[in-house]
């Protein structure tokens, strides 16, 4: 009877520790958002002098790959919004790599 009680107590303490380790610090979440803002704003522009230009959102594609492999699925929607916001804002800003042909 005593050993069953001890096993039950040990199991409940392990469950508490595992659920506590699943939480993410606020600073880690903020750092991820900053990294996603920087990654999401990267574009490659392929242009021939001033005739035509093809923008390719490589940062958005790379960011989507990073977010889909995220461990915490609760924050995934927020990270998608940050990526899209950075991508659309950086489309009009001079951010990214320009390749002249």
N, C-alpha and C positions, 0 to 999 in steps of 0.2 A: 504494500500500500504506500509506503514511504517512497520507494523507488519510482513508482508511477507518478507521484506528486512532483518529485525532483525532475523527472523527464519532462513533465508538462510545463514546469517553470522554465527549464532550459530552452524548450522549444519556443515559448512565448517571448523570451528575451531575445532569441535569435531572430524571430520575426520582426521585433521592434527595431533591432539593429539594421536589418536588411531594408526595411521601409525607410529608415532614416538616411541610409546611404543612397537611396534613390532620389533624394531631393537635390536640387542644383542651387548653388549659391547665386545671389543676385549679381555679384561682380562677374562671375563666369558667364551668365546670361547676357549681361551688358557687353562684355568683350565679344561674344559671338555675334551680337547685333552690329557692333562696329566693324568686325571683320566681314560680315555679309554686306554691309553698306559699301565697303571698299571693293570687295570682289564683284558685287553686282553692278558697279559703275564702270567696269572695264569693257570697252568696245574695241573692235578692230575695224578701221575704215580702209577699204581698198578703193583707190581712186586713180584716174588717169588725168593728169593735169587738173583742169577745172571742168572737164566735159561731163563726167559721171562719177558717182560715188556709191559704194555698196557698204552699208553699215552691218556688222555682224556682232550680236550681243554675246561674246564669249564668256563674260563674267556672269551673265544670267544662267547660261548652261552649266558652268562650273558650280555656281551657287546652288542650283537645283540638285545637282549630284550630291553636294555636301549636305543639304537639308534632308534629302531622302534617306541618307544613312545616319540621321540623327538618332540618338538613343532616347531622348525625351520627346515623345510624340505629341505631347500637349502643346509645346511651343512651336510646332511645325507651321501652323497657320500664320502666326505672327512673323515667323522668319520668311515665309512666302511673300507677305505684304512688304516687308523691308526690302527684299530682293527686287520686287517689281517697282517699288518706289525709287530705289537707287538706279534701276535700269532706265526708267522713263526720264528721270531728272538728268542723268548723265548723257542721254541722247542729244540734248541741246547744249550741254556744256562741252568745252574742249578737253575731254578726258578720254584717254585711250591711245591706241597705237594707229598711226596713219601709214599705210603702205602705198607709195606712188609707183605706178607702172609706166 
